[in-house]
Amino acid sequence: MTDDPWNPFQSEDDFNLASWLVQSKVAKSQIDAYFAEGLDGTDSRSFRSAYTMRQHLDILDPFGEHLEGRKPLSMMVDMQQLSIIGILLTVSTT
């Protein structure tokens, strides 16, 4: 694990935004529109589209092992990482 608990996200705010977007089942097109229309109000996000958000989520589970259930979630010891795995599970079903 890295010293930065929010990695690959830039900050807790980035993680929370990604978490909310996924858990709220916001469509990819709406995520892209949110950033394209400047509704975020900042240029400092670590992701600026649904695609780059998904890239960040894929970094956390590069082989889809947790998404596909090949490894138990208990292998992820960091609670923040467990939260992200929950997001990945939600993304994979939408």
N, C-alpha and C positions, 0 to 999 in steps of 0.2 A: 504494500500500500504506500501511497505517497504521503508526504507531510501535509499536503493541501487536501483537506477533507472534501472539497467540492470539485476537485479535478475529475473529469476534464472541463467542467464548467468553471467559469472565471470567478464566480462568487456564489454565496448563498442565494442572493437575489436571482441569479441566472437559473440555479437549480430549482428554486421555488416557482419561477415562471414556467419552466419546462414541465415541472410536476403538475401545475395547474392546467396548462394547455392539454396535457395528455389525459389527466384524470377527468377533465371536463369534456373530453372527446371532441375537441375543437378540430375541425377538418383541416387537412394540410393546406388547402387553398385559402382558408381563413387565416391560418398562421402566417402564410406568405403575404396576404393582404395587410395584416396587422403591421408587419415590418415595412412593406412597400409604401404604405400610406403614412409612415412616420408616427404611428400611434404610440410606439414605445417611448418616444421622447428622449432616447439616449442612443449614442453610437457605440457605447462601450460594452455591449453584450457579447458574449462568446459565441453566440449563434444569431443569425439574422434571417433564418428561413426554416421551414419544416425539415428540409433536407439537412441543413447543418445541425439542427437540433438532434435529428436521428443519428447523424454521425457521432455526436457526443455520446448518445445512449449506446451506440454500437461499440464504442471504445470500452465501455464497462462490461460488455458481454460479447466479445469479438466472435466467438464461435457459436453463439446462440444456445449454449449449453443450459443456461437457466431458463431461457425462453422455451426450449423444447423439453425441459424437464429431465435432461440426462444427468444433471448433478443437483443434489439438494441445495436449497437456499442456505442451509446452515453452514456451507463452506464459505460464505461471505460473512466475515466477522464484524465488519464495520457497519454500524446501524444506518449510516447515511447510504452506504452501498446497498443495503437491503431495501431501503426506500426506493432507490433508483431501479432495482430489479422489479419492484412492484409496478413501477411506471413502464418498464419494458414489457411486462406481461400485459398491461393494459394496451400499449401500442400495438402489440402483436395480434390482438383480437379486434382491432378497429380497422 
